């Protein structure tokens, strides 16, 4: 892939600001970060982050000689500070409006930056994010699109693995639309976010297990993996792995807890608190 050049304005500022001793090393590191972001996030995000990287890199160690103050400069800076302080005290209302405006502008910029970072980071925490694809179902009549769905038939995954060598693995999962009632020690807990998932689900996606084995989890019927929040809510400080819990969805069933995973990040399209082995209902 052809190397992309960062935006020129922050690049010029960096060359103007930095001393020659640190410019080459610092610029090389920033260029490398820019190329990585460009390949993963695209030009807009890479350009935006390059601005922040340049501003963050402008630390005292990078000062050019022009910035080191002489005695006269120190006197001038002290004079400016005194004048500014007197003006602030004399024009209190005007100064307050300026300070509030600046504070609101900074807060708004930070909030916008955090929002953009959150939205553009959806599902990027998966280590194989650039190699994971979701199969959707589109249907046509007389050559015209009649709609589509983000889900598809259960047999598609295994068929793709069999017919296309490029497909390394597939993972089928389906949501329990009604949630479930979990009972343990005569206490009931209403859980809403439940998925039936194949064992390959935990290998394909980066939802790390705190306890349990990724290889064997969900491989047997009537086994479940729960999030750390659910584990804390139901079992407190007890180790839930190996315990039997009653799960009522359409009918009651006893299931063994085989793992505890970290809570799913908010910027994940796939959200759940409990995984039930796919073989429990869909052998």
C-alpha angles and dihedrals in degrees: 000000000000114000114253123221119229120239109292101224098063088039091057091047090052092052091047094047103042129075117241091248094068104021098088096048095041094046092048092054092048091048090052092051090048093053092050093050092045092055093047106031106020134243100298095055092040091052092046093051091045089062091052092045092053093048091047091049093055095096129146092263089065097051117134116230090257089072098058105102125232122214091266091051091052091053091049092049090051090049092051091050092052092049092047092050092050092049091050091052094045099047101037099160094046091046092048091053091050093048092046091048091050092047092050091047092051092045091049092049092050092047092049091047092051091048093050091046091051096046095046090046096064110140091348091121090075109102090219096040093130091054100045119096131181117222114223132191121234122178129201137192121200089348093305124115112247097183141286146231137220088231132065142185119305094237094059096082098053091041092054091049090051099045103034120052089195089070104087098184143342133211124201121202135163131191124241099233095200099047118221144260114236120197127193128162090357092303123118126215124191111217122186108179106070131149133187104220141177121238089253089064092078092045095049099045127051099239097135121216117230090192130015137039120290091205097055102026114114092006093116130057118259095027126124141189118211133197122250090250092056091044091052093046096050105028104024108199094346121112104249097193111113095015121127118232131182114241120191117192109135093341132002119271135174112235133182121230108231101171150010120217133192116266112275112256117251092239093063123111090208108065125180144139098199133038119199118195111263090226091064092076105002108048 
